[in-house]
Amino acid sequence: MAERALLFEDVAVVGSSAEGGAISVWTLNRPDKLNALNTQSHQDIKEQCARVESDDNVRCIVIRGSPPLEPEEGKRPKPPAFAAGADISEFAGKDSDDVRPFFDDNAWEAVWNLSKPTIAMVDGFALGGGTELALSCDIRIASDRSTCGQPEINLGLIPGGGGTQRLCRLIGYGRTMEIVLSGGMVSAEEALQMGIVNKIVPAQELEAITMGLAQEISRKSPFTTKAAKRAVRAALDLPFSEGVLMERSEFVALFDTEDKEIGVTAFLSRSDAEWVGR
């Protein structure tokens, strides 16, 4: 039986309220292929997106890549990878009619459309579709040995998982054009300077720092967290004046929630808020 292309584990949130909070950790599990995304990877990610979206206990999602396997004797070890692009072997001999259904219903958009916070834990190569998967997350934490890029132009293609659009909104037109047209790789330091990743940390500290942030986010009111994500996302799609109105509407509506009263009362009494999630 073939190994699963995606492993998942729900990790309990320490000090969670409402009770039962969990961080869903997804691990791309194709280490022999540098975790390259194939059809099964996409299907598994979409299934997990549907699961966590309907599970009120899941407060945050962390996506990572499997570490490289131990090399066979005399063989060179593989480098670490978040996801080194798409599995190019699935592209051979395909025409537009073959690939359009797959790209019309893909994992990148499933992750992007989640209402809950998402964090990409990037260690090593995140190229092509791997960069696009990281860009589909709300936050990206990278190790200091990470590399990203959109090398599709070297195959006679362009990014097809939202890379041109999300990069342009994140880092601007000129830098996006340079990355997409050159097909070159961007170091962790350059990615940080450009704003592609939120922070870079030593590889040995990546998991602890990423999970620490996920725990911190997951201890907030899950209801309010969704409202915050909706408001920030609106800035990508709406004109400024409409976005401000949308933010104001979200803010005012929160005054009718139990969690607003719980949060204000806890602040005034200098106690910890015990959220109920509504």
N, C-alpha and C positions, 0 to 999 in steps of 0.2 A: 504493500500500500504506500502510495506517494505521501511525503510529508506535507502538512498543510502549508500553504503559501503565506498565511498570516496566523500568528499565535496571539491570543489575548488573555489578559488577566485583570480582574478587577481588584484593586488594592484599596483597603479600607482607609478612609480619611480620619486622621487623628483629631479628636475633638470636634467631630462633625455634628452639626445641627442644621436641619432636622437629622435625626439619627439615621444611620445606615448609609451615609454618604460614601461614595467610592470613586476612585480614579481608574478609568479603563485604559490599560497600557496595551498597545498593539505593537507587535514585533513582526516586521517584514521578515519572512523566513525562507529566503533562498540564498543562503550564504555562499553556495558554490557558484552562484551567478552574480555575486556582489549585490544581492537582494533586488535585482532588476525586476521591474513590474511586468507581469504577464497577465493573460486573461484571467487566470485564477486569482491572482493578487487583487485585481479590480473587483471581481465578484465577492471575494471575502471581505474586502474593505466596505463595499456597499452593504453587505449583510450586517456587518458590525455597526455601520452608521444607523441602519434601521433599528437595530437592537437598542443602542444607547439612547437614541432619540426618544424611544418609548419607555425607557427605564428611568424613573424619577430619582433613583438612588445614585445614578452616574452623574457626577458634577463636572468632570473635566476628562479630556482624552489626551493621552500622550502617545505619539507615534515614533517608533524607533526602528533601527535595522538590527538584524542578528549579527553578532560578532563573527569574524572569519573562523572557519574550521581550522583545526590543527593540520598543518601540511603533512603530506606523506613524506616518508624519509627521503632525503635528497632533493625535495621539491621546495621551491621558494614559497613562503607564506603569502596568502592574499592580503591585500590592504583592507582596512575597515571601510564599511560603506553603509550609509543610510539607505540609498537606493541609487545604483549607477545607471539610471535611465530606464527606458523600456527594454523589453526583451526583443532585440532587433530580429531575431530568428522568426518572429511572428509576422514581420513585415514583408518577407520575401514573397514575391509573386502576387501580392494583393493589389487590387485596384480600389478606386474610391467607393464603389458599391460594397466592397467587402469590409472596409474599415469604418464607413460612416455610422452604422448602427452601434458599434463599440464606442466611438467617440461621442455619440449623442447621449449615451448613458454610461458615464464613466465615474471612476472613484474620486477624481479630483473635485468634481462638482458636488459629489455626495458629501465629502469632507467639508468643503466650503459652505454648504448649506446647513450644516449642523447648527442648532441653536445654542449649543453648549461650548464653552471655551476649549480650544485645541492648541496643543503645543507640539512642535516638531523637535525631537531630540536628535540632533544631527551629529554623527561621528563619522568622519571620513568622506567618501565621495557622495555627493548629491548632485547628480547630473541629469539633464533632460527631464524626463518624467519624474525623476526623484526630486529635482529642484522644484518642479511644479507641485508635487505633493507637499513639500515643505511650505511653499507659498500659499497653498490652500489652507494651511493652519493659521491661527491667529497670532501665534508667537513662535519664534525660532531661536533655540539655544544651540550653539554649535561648539564642538571641541576645537582646540587650536590646531588640530591636524585635518580639519575639514576643507573640502573644496567643492564649489558649486559651479554651475554653468549650463548653458543651453547649446549643446553641440549639434543640434539637429541639422543645421545648414551644411555640415560636413557630409550628411547623407542625402543631400538634395531635398531636404524637408525644412519645415519651420516648427517651432513649438506648437503643439496641438492640445495641450492640457491647461490652457489659460496663461501660459508663461508670458506671452507678449503683453497681455492686458494687466496682469497682477504686478509684473515687474515695473511696467511704466507708471502705474499708480504709486508704487512703493519708492522707486528711485529716480523717476523722471525719464523723459524721452531720450536724451542723448546717451545716457549710460545704458539704457535698455537696448538701443540700437547697436552700441558697441558690443555688448554681450551677445546679442542675437546674430549679428552679421559676422562677427569674428569666429564664433563657435569656440572661443577660448575658455579657459578655466579661471575662476576667481578664487583667490585664497581666502581663508577665514578672516584675515585682517582686512583685506579689501572689502569683503562682504559686510563686515561690521562698519567700516567707514562709509560705505554706500547706503547702509540701512537695510540690507537684505536680511541680516540676522540681528536679533536684539542684543545678544552678548556672546562673547567667546570665553570659554573656560578651559582649564587643563582637562585633557581627556579623562584622567582618573577621577575628576570631580564632576564630570558631566551628569551622570545619573543622579547623584545626590542633590546637585543644584537644581536640575530640572524638576525632580520629584518634590523638592522643597517648595518651588514656586507653584507646582500643581496642588500641593497640600494647602498652601496659603490661599489660592484662588478658591479651592473647594470648600473652605471654611466660611466663605461669604454666603449671603442669602442666595440660594439657587434661583429664586424668582427674580431678584434684582440683577443678578449676573446676566441673565438672558436679556433683560431690558437694556443693560449697558452695552451688550454686544450689538443689539439691534440699532442702538443710537449711533455707535461708532461706525458701523457698517453703512449707515445711511449717508455718511460723509462721502463715500465712494460713488454713490449713485445720484444724489440729489444736489441741485444748486444750493449754494450756501444758505440763502435765506430760507429755503424750504427745509433744509437740514436742521437749522436752529429751531424752527417751528416743530419739527418732528421730535427733537430732543426735549423741548419744553412739554410737549404732550406726554411723552414717556415719564418725565419727571413728575408732572402734576398727578398722573394716574397712580404713581407709587404711593401717594398720600392716602389712598384708599386701601392699602395693603396692611396686613397684620405685621409683616416684617419691618415696615417703616416705623411703626409704633414701638416694636420691640427694639429696633436699633437705636432710636432716639432715647428711649427709656434707659437702655443699657449705658449709653454714653453719659447721660446725666447722672446716673447712679454709679458710674465708674465700675461697671460689671461687664461680664462677657455676654454678648447677645446670644440668645437661644432661638435661632431662626426656626420658623415652621414651614417656610417655603411657599407662602401665599400672602 
